[in-house]
């Protein structure tokens, strides 16, 4: 059994993907939310693409008088293409294209409107209130750099600047496995000694949230089914970039996931980590025909596997996705409640990061065992407690890994 620290496990996994380069595809904006840009996205056109009015008002040819004839009224999306002579005005709405002959827009609040004529009541400089072409952006400017996660705002910018097909990295192909005869899916009948397969829903959702294209399969740990399960996993693992499993990686009689991985040709990187919770763990790689698959076997206990997933799987997923930033932010907080545990190894405590009077507070979950489940409903951070640290009182400073968006 090769036991490593969390730092060493991460180093070995990182080394398993030294030259990985994700493939690129072009997709429509409607498909692109959350995807990672593979190339710089540039402005197809200037923004704004025409001279426009910032508000409702009147476009005039020049500003040498007080009284004007209103020769047209237009709304947004309509262009007035006729001539506008001195002493004439075109009434227009916010966002309208300003007629070519006009050099000034008079706000409607500065005007008395009388039928087909209007009188300017306030002084305003010639050339005022016209937003020029390209005020925000010129054609060809980089508006979204490569390696950016496409948010709703970024998609709005890309579309607004004339883009329709967006270059993104192809989603990593992930095989997600749960293991154990004690697990039943939601909606199925649960017998004595069984529990619902909460991991199936937790980690499939997280894998998709972090950009994976997920195939799910449940492995029974029944000895009489081992050969069939090996064949099924081998078939499903073809061309996958990452395999993540929960359960079956400890030292029990029915912990068969390492055996299955070895049958697939996996090279073991480690098979235990000195951290709590989450010490039961397996790391490996499968080298196929010009394709490498990384394997992460996590504990079957929800709390333990949740920690290991964020510390080990998320950086790999982000790298496979082409993201620039792989790490979660770290914040120094004060403890909202004491942590009474001894720490013979590095410990990662789940809890809730909040702000009180502008100061970050970390409140640990009530139950800190590896099999704890209820706290996952609100966990958004992991407190890192270094090996050998004594129990910590309420108010003590502590380093926290902020899992932005880890739990909806």
ZALUM-711328 format. One record per residue (C-alpha): residue number from 1; residue in three letters; x, y, z. Coordinates in Angstrom, 2 decimals, decimal comma, always signed. Layout:
REM residues N
num|residu|xx|yy|zz
NUM|Ala|X|Y|Z $
...
This chain:
REM residues 408
num|residu|xx|yy|zz
1|Unk|+0,00|+0,00|+0,00 $
2|Unk|+1,50|+3,33|-1,07 $
3|Unk|+0,38|+6,12|+1,25 $
4|Unk|+1,02|+9,71|+0,18 $
5|Unk|+0,15|+13,20|+1,37 $
6|Unk|-2,54|+15,19|-0,39 $
7|Unk|+0,21|+17,40|-1,84 $
8|Unk|+2,05|+14,41|-3,28 $
9|Unk|-1,18|+12,90|-4,65 $
10|Unk|-1,91|+16,15|-6,46 $
11|Unk|+1,65|+16,30|-7,81 $
12|Unk|+1,41|+12,80|-9,23 $
13|Unk|-1,97|+13,40|-10,79 $
14|Unk|-0,77|+16,66|-12,28 $
15|Unk|+2,19|+14,84|-13,77 $
16|Unk|-0,18|+12,37|-15,41 $
17|Unk|-1,36|+15,15|-17,74 $
18|Unk|+1,85|+16,99|-18,67 $
19|Unk|+0,98|+17,66|-22,31 $
20|Unk|-2,78|+17,33|-22,42 $
21|Unk|-4,38|+19,50|-25,06 $
22|Unk|-8,15|+19,57|-25,28 $
23|Unk|-9,81|+19,46|-28,68 $
24|Unk|-11,72|+22,49|-29,95 $
25|Unk|-15,26|+22,75|-31,27 $
26|Unk|-17,47|+25,63|-32,41 $
27|Unk|-20,91|+25,92|-30,82 $
28|Unk|-23,76|+28,41|-30,73 $
29|Unk|-24,22|+30,84|-27,84 $
30|Unk|-27,27|+28,91|-26,69 $
31|Unk|-25,05|+25,88|-26,03 $
32|Unk|-22,10|+27,73|-24,55 $
33|Unk|-23,00|+28,69|-20,97 $
34|Unk|-20,24|+27,51|-18,64 $
35|Unk|-17,94|+26,36|-21,44 $
36|Unk|-14,30|+27,48|-21,71 $
37|Unk|-13,15|+29,57|-24,66 $
38|Unk|-10,43|+27,83|-26,67 $
39|Unk|-9,41|+30,92|-28,64 $
40|Unk|-9,73|+34,66|-28,17 $
41|Unk|-13,20|+35,89|-29,15 $
42|Unk|-13,00|+39,19|-31,00 $
43|Unk|-15,47|+41,88|-31,99 $
44|Unk|-16,93|+41,23|-35,43 $
45|Unk|-18,23|+44,80|-35,54 $
46|Unk|-17,83|+48,09|-33,72 $
47|Unk|-19,98|+48,76|-30,70 $
48|Unk|-22,18|+50,62|-31,03 $
49|Unk|-22,32|+49,86|-34,77 $
50|Unk|-24,02|+53,19|-35,59 $
51|Unk|-24,29|+56,67|-34,08 $
52|Unk|-27,12|+56,47|-31,58 $
53|Unk|-29,13|+58,58|-29,19 $
54|Unk|-28,64|+57,93|-25,46 $
55|Unk|-32,25|+58,97|-24,67 $
56|Unk|-35,57|+60,14|-26,10 $
57|Unk|-35,14|+63,46|-27,87 $
58|Unk|-34,81|+65,35|-31,13 $
59|Unk|-31,98|+65,11|-33,66 $
60|Unk|-31,16|+68,37|-35,39 $
61|Unk|-28,96|+69,48|-38,28 $
62|Unk|-27,40|+72,35|-36,37 $
63|Unk|-28,07|+74,33|-33,23 $
64|Unk|-28,31|+77,92|-34,35 $
65|Unk|-31,93|+78,59|-33,44 $
66|Unk|-34,71|+77,85|-30,94 $
67|Unk|-37,60|+76,81|-33,19 $
68|Unk|-37,64|+73,64|-35,35 $
69|Unk|-40,00|+71,81|-37,68 $
70|Unk|-40,46|+68,12|-36,74 $
71|Unk|-40,30|+66,24|-40,05 $
72|Unk|-40,33|+62,61|-38,77 $
73|Unk|-40,68|+60,43|-35,68 $
74|Unk|-38,77|+57,13|-35,47 $
75|Unk|-38,33|+54,34|-32,95 $
76|Unk|-35,45|+51,98|-32,21 $
77|Unk|-34,58|+49,78|-35,18 $
78|Unk|-35,82|+52,35|-37,71 $
79|Unk|-33,43|+54,47|-39,76 $
80|Unk|-34,46|+57,86|-41,16 $
81|Unk|-32,61|+58,19|-44,45 $
82|Unk|-34,04|+61,45|-45,76 $
83|Unk|-32,31|+64,83|-45,61 $
84|Unk|-32,53|+66,99|-42,49 $
85|Unk|-32,06|+70,66|-43,24 $
86|Unk|-31,25|+73,51|-40,90 $
87|Unk|-34,35|+74,33|-38,86 $
88|Unk|-35,64|+70,75|-39,07 $
89|Unk|-35,66|+67,99|-36,44 $
90|Unk|-36,33|+64,25|-36,27 $
91|Unk|-37,94|+62,97|-33,11 $
92|Unk|-36,32|+59,72|-31,97 $
93|Unk|-36,36|+57,28|-29,07 $
94|Unk|-33,56|+55,93|-26,87 $
95|Unk|-31,10|+53,83|-28,87 $
96|Unk|-32,22|+55,14|-32,27 $
97|Unk|-29,74|+55,66|-35,08 $
98|Unk|-29,11|+59,38|-35,47 $
99|Unk|-29,76|+60,55|-39,07 $
100|Unk|-26,56|+61,22|-41,03 $
101|Unk|-27,33|+64,94|-41,48 $
102|Unk|-27,74|+65,52|-37,72 $
103|Unk|-24,98|+66,53|-35,32 $
104|Unk|-26,86|+67,12|-32,04 $
105|Unk|-29,65|+65,47|-30,01 $
106|Unk|-31,85|+67,67|-27,81 $
107|Unk|-33,34|+65,79|-24,79 $
108|Unk|-37,12|+65,87|-24,85 $
109|Unk|-37,07|+67,48|-21,40 $
110|Unk|-35,45|+70,54|-23,02 $
111|Unk|-38,23|+71,00|-25,56 $
112|Unk|-41,77|+72,40|-25,75 $
113|Unk|-43,61|+70,38|-28,38 $
114|Unk|-46,37|+72,17|-30,34 $
115|Unk|-47,90|+69,95|-33,05 $
116|Unk|-45,39|+69,70|-35,91 $
117|Unk|-42,99|+72,19|-34,29 $
118|Unk|-40,85|+72,28|-31,18 $
119|Unk|-39,08|+74,99|-29,21 $
120|Unk|-35,75|+74,43|-27,42 $
121|Unk|-35,97|+75,76|-23,85 $
122|Unk|-32,47|+75,00|-22,54 $
123|Unk|-29,00|+75,85|-23,79 $
124|Unk|-27,07|+72,88|-25,17 $
125|Unk|-23,75|+72,71|-27,02 $
126|Unk|-23,60|+71,68|-30,65 $
127|Unk|-22,47|+68,04|-31,02 $
128|Unk|-23,98|+66,93|-27,70 $
129|Unk|-25,72|+63,64|-26,91 $
130|Unk|-24,63|+61,42|-29,78 $
131|Unk|-22,90|+58,14|-28,90 $
132|Unk|-20,26|+57,62|-31,63 $
133|Unk|-19,64|+54,43|-33,58 $
134|Unk|-17,18|+52,21|-31,72 $
135|Unk|-17,29|+54,16|-28,44 $
136|Unk|-16,93|+50,91|-26,46 $
137|Unk|-15,19|+48,65|-28,93 $
138|Unk|-13,55|+48,65|-32,35 $
139|Unk|-13,78|+45,71|-34,80 $
140|Unk|-11,16|+43,04|-34,16 $
141|Unk|-10,65|+43,89|-30,50 $
142|Unk|-10,31|+40,91|-28,12 $
143|Unk|-13,47|+40,93|-26,01 $
144|Unk|-13,20|+37,51|-24,32 $
145|Unk|-9,70|+35,97|-23,94 $
146|Unk|-9,00|+32,28|-24,45 $
147|Unk|-9,42|+30,25|-21,27 $
148|Unk|-12,45|+32,22|-20,04 $
149|Unk|-15,52|+30,50|-18,62 $
150|Unk|-18,51|+31,78|-20,56 $
151|Unk|-20,96|+33,38|-18,15 $
152|Unk|-24,31|+34,89|-19,10 $
153|Unk|-22,62|+38,30|-19,26 $
154|Unk|-19,80|+37,02|-21,48 $
155|Unk|-22,30|+35,41|-23,87 $
156|Unk|-24,19|+38,70|-24,04 $
157|Unk|-20,97|+40,49|-25,02 $
158|Unk|-20,04|+37,86|-27,62 $
159|Unk|-23,46|+38,03|-29,29 $
160|Unk|-23,68|+41,80|-29,02 $
161|Unk|-20,40|+42,12|-30,92 $
162|Unk|-21,57|+39,92|-33,78 $
163|Unk|-20,38|+36,40|-32,84 $
164|Unk|-22,51|+33,35|-33,52 $
165|Unk|-20,13|+30,36|-33,53 $
166|Unk|-17,94|+30,31|-30,42 $
167|Unk|-14,64|+28,34|-30,10 $
168|Unk|-14,68|+26,23|-26,93 $
169|Unk|-12,82|+23,22|-25,61 $
170|Unk|-14,56|+19,90|-26,05 $
171|Unk|-15,95|+18,66|-22,75 $
172|Unk|-13,82|+15,99|-21,07 $
173|Unk|-15,40|+12,55|-21,25 $
174|Unk|-15,92|+11,20|-17,74 $
175|Unk|-16,97|+7,76|-16,55 $
176|Unk|-18,50|+7,98|-13,08 $
177|Unk|-18,90|+4,78|-11,07 $
178|Unk|-20,53|+4,04|-7,75 $
179|Unk|-19,84|+0,77|-5,99 $
180|Unk|-21,61|-1,45|-3,46 $
181|Unk|-24,54|-3,84|-3,09 $
182|Unk|-25,86|-1,70|-0,24 $
183|Unk|-26,79|+1,15|-2,59 $
184|Unk|-30,17|+1,64|-4,25 $
185|Unk|-31,22|+4,43|-6,57 $
186|Unk|-33,88|+7,00|-5,73 $
187|Unk|-37,36|+5,60|-6,17 $
188|Unk|-36,29|+1,97|-5,75 $
189|Unk|-37,33|-0,17|-2,79 $
190|Unk|-34,77|-0,08|+0,01 $
191|Unk|-34,30|-3,24|+2,06 $
192|Unk|-32,70|-3,65|+5,49 $
193|Unk|-28,99|-2,94|+5,35 $
194|Unk|-29,27|-0,75|+2,27 $
195|Unk|-29,01|+3,02|+1,78 $
196|Unk|-29,95|+5,31|-1,05 $
197|Unk|-27,21|+6,07|-3,54 $
198|Unk|-26,81|+9,75|-2,71 $
199|Unk|-23,31|+9,77|-4,24 $
200|Unk|-24,77|+9,07|-7,67 $
201|Unk|-26,64|+12,37|-7,61 $
202|Unk|-24,00|+14,37|-5,76 $
203|Unk|-21,06|+13,56|-8,01 $
204|Unk|-22,80|+13,30|-11,35 $
205|Unk|-24,08|+16,82|-10,70 $
206|Unk|-20,66|+18,07|-9,61 $
207|Unk|-18,90|+16,46|-12,56 $
208|Unk|-21,33|+18,14|-14,94 $
209|Unk|-21,06|+21,43|-13,04 $
210|Unk|-17,30|+21,40|-13,55 $
211|Unk|-17,59|+20,69|-17,25 $
212|Unk|-17,61|+16,92|-17,65 $
213|Unk|-19,65|+14,91|-20,15 $
214|Unk|-20,68|+12,13|-17,78 $
215|Unk|-21,48|+8,45|-18,29 $
216|Unk|-22,80|+6,79|-15,10 $
217|Unk|-22,63|+3,13|-14,10 $
218|Unk|-23,12|+1,31|-10,80 $
219|Unk|-20,78|-1,54|-9,93 $
220|Unk|-21,92|-4,31|-7,61 $
221|Unk|-19,24|-5,65|-5,31 $
222|Unk|-20,67|-9,17|-5,50 $
223|Unk|-17,80|-11,66|-6,10 $
224|Unk|-19,90|-13,67|-8,55 $
225|Unk|-20,40|-10,56|-10,69 $
226|Unk|-16,81|-9,32|-10,74 $
227|Unk|-15,92|-10,63|-14,21 $
228|Unk|-19,06|-9,13|-15,74 $
229|Unk|-18,43|-5,82|-14,01 $
230|Unk|-14,86|-5,74|-15,27 $
231|Unk|-16,11|-6,25|-18,82 $
232|Unk|-18,73|-3,52|-18,44 $
233|Unk|-16,29|-0,99|-17,02 $
234|Unk|-13,73|-1,82|-19,73 $
235|Unk|-16,34|-1,14|-22,42 $
236|Unk|-17,54|+2,11|-20,83 $
237|Unk|-13,99|+3,35|-20,17 $
238|Unk|-13,06|+3,46|-23,85 $
239|Unk|-11,79|+6,94|-24,85 $
240|Unk|-12,67|+8,46|-21,47 $
241|Unk|-10,43|+11,23|-20,19 $
242|Unk|-11,25|+10,66|-16,52 $
243|Unk|-12,76|+7,90|-14,41 $
244|Unk|-14,12|+8,84|-10,99 $
245|Unk|-15,53|+6,22|-8,64 $
246|Unk|-16,88|+6,27|-5,11 $
247|Unk|-16,61|+3,27|-2,83 $
248|Unk|-14,66|+0,03|-3,05 $
249|Unk|-11,16|+1,49|-2,49 $
250|Unk|-10,54|+0,68|+1,18 $
251|Unk|-9,27|-2,59|+2,67 $
252|Unk|-12,52|-4,52|+3,01 $
253|Unk|-13,13|-7,96|+1,52 $
254|Unk|-15,43|-6,50|-1,15 $
255|Unk|-13,42|-3,40|-2,04 $
256|Unk|-12,76|-4,43|-5,63 $
257|Unk|-12,34|-1,14|-7,53 $
258|Unk|-8,50|-1,28|-7,58 $
259|Unk|-8,75|-4,84|-8,86 $
260|Unk|-11,07|-3,69|-11,65 $
261|Unk|-8,74|-0,84|-12,55 $
262|Unk|-5,73|-3,14|-12,67 $
263|Unk|-7,66|-5,44|-15,00 $
264|Unk|-8,09|-2,42|-17,28 $
265|Unk|-4,32|-1,97|-17,35 $
266|Unk|-4,09|+0,88|-14,82 $
267|Unk|-0,77|+1,98|-13,41 $
268|Unk|-1,22|+2,86|-9,74 $
269|Unk|-0,05|+6,29|-8,58 $
270|Unk|-1,08|+5,84|-4,92 $
271|Unk|-3,70|+3,95|-2,93 $
272|Unk|-4,13|+5,95|+0,27 $
273|Unk|-3,81|+9,60|+1,33 $
274|Unk|-2,83|+10,96|+4,76 $
275|Unk|-5,81|+13,22|+5,30 $
276|Unk|-9,15|+13,12|+7,11 $
277|Unk|-11,76|+12,58|+5,97 $
278|Unk|-10,90|+11,01|+2,63 $
279|Unk|-7,87|+8,82|+3,33 $
280|Unk|-9,36|+5,88|+1,41 $
281|Unk|-8,37|+6,79|-2,11 $
282|Unk|-6,86|+5,40|-5,30 $
283|Unk|-5,05|+7,22|-8,11 $
284|Unk|-3,97|+5,73|-11,39 $
285|Unk|-3,62|+6,10|-15,15 $
286|Unk|-4,48|+3,91|-18,12 $
287|Unk|-2,40|+4,38|-21,26 $
288|Unk|-4,36|+3,28|-24,31 $
289|Unk|-3,85|+3,81|-28,01 $
290|Unk|-2,47|+7,38|-27,94 $
291|Unk|-4,95|+8,19|-25,17 $
292|Unk|-4,43|+8,49|-21,42 $
293|Unk|-7,18|+8,09|-18,85 $
294|Unk|-6,75|+9,38|-15,31 $
295|Unk|-8,43|+7,39|-12,52 $
296|Unk|-9,64|+8,73|-9,17 $
297|Unk|-11,08|+6,17|-6,81 $
298|Unk|-12,72|+7,98|-3,89 $
299|Unk|-14,17|+6,81|-0,60 $
300|Unk|-17,78|+5,68|-0,56 $
301|Unk|-18,49|+7,87|+2,46 $
302|Unk|-20,19|+11,09|+1,28 $
303|Unk|-18,22|+13,55|+3,39 $
304|Unk|-14,87|+11,92|+2,64 $
305|Unk|-15,50|+11,66|-1,09 $
306|Unk|-16,80|+15,25|-1,24 $
307|Unk|-13,50|+16,52|+0,16 $
308|Unk|-11,33|+14,37|-2,09 $
309|Unk|-13,39|+15,32|-5,14 $
310|Unk|-12,79|+19,03|-4,66 $
311|Unk|-9,13|+18,64|-3,74 $
312|Unk|-8,23|+16,15|-6,48 $
313|Unk|-10,87|+15,87|-9,21 $
314|Unk|-11,76|+19,53|-9,71 $
315|Unk|-8,21|+20,64|-10,62 $
316|Unk|-8,03|+17,81|-13,17 $
317|Unk|-11,42|+18,68|-14,65 $
318|Unk|-10,44|+22,33|-14,93 $
319|Unk|-7,24|+21,41|-16,68 $
320|Unk|-9,05|+19,02|-19,05 $
321|Unk|-11,52|+21,83|-19,75 $
322|Unk|-8,77|+24,27|-20,67 $
323|Unk|-9,37|+26,61|-17,74 $
324|Unk|-6,51|+28,89|-16,70 $
325|Unk|-7,22|+28,86|-12,97 $
326|Unk|-7,37|+25,41|-11,39 $
327|Unk|-7,34|+26,29|-7,71 $
328|Unk|-10,09|+27,39|-5,35 $
329|Unk|-9,45|+30,68|-3,53 $
330|Unk|-8,16|+30,49|+0,04 $
331|Unk|-9,39|+32,89|+2,69 $
332|Unk|-8,28|+33,43|+6,29 $
333|Unk|-11,37|+33,37|+8,51 $
334|Unk|-12,32|+33,19|+12,16 $
335|Unk|-14,06|+30,10|+13,51 $
336|Unk|-17,76|+30,53|+14,26 $
337|Unk|-17,65|+27,43|+16,50 $
338|Unk|-14,86|+25,42|+18,10 $
339|Unk|-13,36|+22,34|+16,42 $
340|Unk|-12,53|+19,80|+19,13 $
341|Unk|-10,90|+17,14|+16,94 $
342|Unk|-7,30|+16,05|+17,33 $
343|Unk|-5,33|+16,22|+14,06 $
344|Unk|-2,78|+13,41|+13,64 $
345|Unk|-2,94|+14,04|+9,86 $
346|Unk|-4,03|+16,97|+7,70 $
347|Unk|-7,75|+17,56|+8,20 $
348|Unk|-10,28|+19,26|+5,94 $
349|Unk|-13,41|+20,34|+7,78 $
350|Unk|-16,61|+21,06|+5,90 $
351|Unk|-18,68|+24,09|+6,78 $
352|Unk|-20,28|+27,35|+5,77 $
353|Unk|-18,37|+30,54|+4,93 $
354|Unk|-20,35|+33,70|+5,65 $
355|Unk|-19,60|+37,35|+6,30 $
356|Unk|-20,53|+39,15|+9,50 $
357|Unk|-19,95|+42,91|+9,59 $
358|Unk|-17,64|+42,50|+6,62 $
359|Unk|-15,50|+39,80|+8,27 $
360|Unk|-15,32|+36,19|+6,97 $
361|Unk|-16,61|+33,61|+9,45 $
362|Unk|-16,31|+29,84|+9,00 $
363|Unk|-18,87|+27,73|+10,86 $
364|Unk|-17,99|+24,01|+10,81 $
365|Unk|-20,67|+21,42|+10,23 $
366|Unk|-22,12|+19,79|+13,33 $
367|Unk|-21,03|+16,26|+12,37 $
368|Unk|-17,44|+15,89|+11,15 $
369|Unk|-17,26|+12,14|+10,45 $
370|Unk|-16,39|+10,75|+7,03 $
371|Unk|-19,91|+9,34|+6,57 $
372|Unk|-21,71|+12,60|+7,45 $
373|Unk|-24,35|+13,53|+4,89 $
374|Unk|-26,68|+16,32|+6,06 $
375|Unk|-24,03|+19,05|+6,11 $
376|Unk|-23,48|+18,72|+2,35 $
377|Unk|-26,72|+20,63|+1,78 $
378|Unk|-25,05|+23,89|+2,81 $
379|Unk|-21,28|+23,28|+2,69 $
380|Unk|-19,48|+25,91|+0,62 $
381|Unk|-15,98|+25,75|+2,11 $
382|Unk|-13,33|+23,45|+3,57 $
383|Unk|-11,22|+24,56|+6,50 $
384|Unk|-7,64|+23,30|+6,29 $
385|Unk|-6,12|+22,16|+9,58 $
386|Unk|-2,47|+21,18|+9,35 $
387|Unk|-1,22|+17,93|+10,87 $
388|Unk|-0,40|+18,32|+14,57 $
389|Unk|-2,64|+21,36|+15,15 $
390|Unk|-4,39|+21,13|+18,56 $
391|Unk|-8,16|+21,55|+18,89 $
392|Unk|-9,23|+25,06|+17,89 $
393|Unk|-11,45|+27,36|+19,99 $
394|Unk|-14,24|+29,54|+18,65 $
395|Unk|-12,81|+32,71|+17,12 $
396|Unk|-9,46|+31,16|+16,20 $
397|Unk|-8,04|+32,14|+12,79 $
398|Unk|-8,21|+29,40|+10,17 $
399|Unk|-7,44|+29,00|+6,47 $
400|Unk|-10,49|+28,13|+4,39 $
401|Unk|-10,78|+26,84|+0,83 $
402|Unk|-13,80|+28,55|-0,70 $
403|Unk|-15,69|+26,15|-2,96 $
404|Unk|-17,46|+28,75|-5,08 $
405|Unk|-20,69|+27,22|-6,29 $
406|Unk|-19,87|+23,78|-4,85 $
407|Unk|-23,39|+23,38|-3,48 $
408|Unk|-26,33|+25,05|-5,26 $
